[in-house]
Amino acid sequence: MILPGMSRPVGTIWCIGRNYAEHAKELGHEVPASPIVFLKPASSLLLDGGILRLPPDSQRVDHEVELVVAAGLSLMMAVGIDFTARDLQEQDKKKGLPWTSAKGRPGFAAVGNFVPLALPADLELSVNGAVRQRGNTKDMIFSVEKLIEHLDRTYGLSEGDLIFTGTPVGVAPVAAGARVEASVNGGESRLRLSVAS
């Protein structure tokens, strides 16, 4: 799949957990000493105007607005939402299992249009017109530059790979019938979704 504003098909979808100190605290976690990395499948991608269908085996799906960076010769950015089945994630963490079941469902990697990377970047997410998350990338624990360096050194980055760089404080559940809007820098990149059961 080639996303709006990109010239290459999407490769690996890399995701960073707990990259804002206040978000780590709101979930009761310690601030990590090194990046927490997990993956999402390409089947989890959802574009602007799409419908997020809530999985029937989860009772709580949270929104997590994020800056998404596309790797390549010239870096691009977009707003993204890392949707998380929080109840399934908590169950899997207790069993020492990976987060794939909670993070990799269809539509759980929502991405807006890509524009040239410009940092620091403001992030905002609203549900039914009420702002729920506001943040700025300057508050990241690990900067975009450090994340790219870490991922490339440890795993190897390829052009077209996407990096979900973590979410600021304010994650909360979404329900069927909700309208979710997210943006970077006041709308340079924008994402509008509806939620259905």
Secondary structure, DSSP 4 states (H G I P E B T S, - for coil): -PPTT-SS----EEEEES-BHHHHHHTT-PPPSS-EEEEE-GGGEEETT-EEEPPTT-S-EEE-EEEEEE-SSS-EEEEEEE-EEHHHHHHHHHTT--SHHHH-STT-EEE---EE--SS-EEEEEETTEEEEEEEGGGBSS-HHHHHHHHHHHT---TT-EEE----S--EEE-TT-EEEEEETTTTEEEEEEEE-
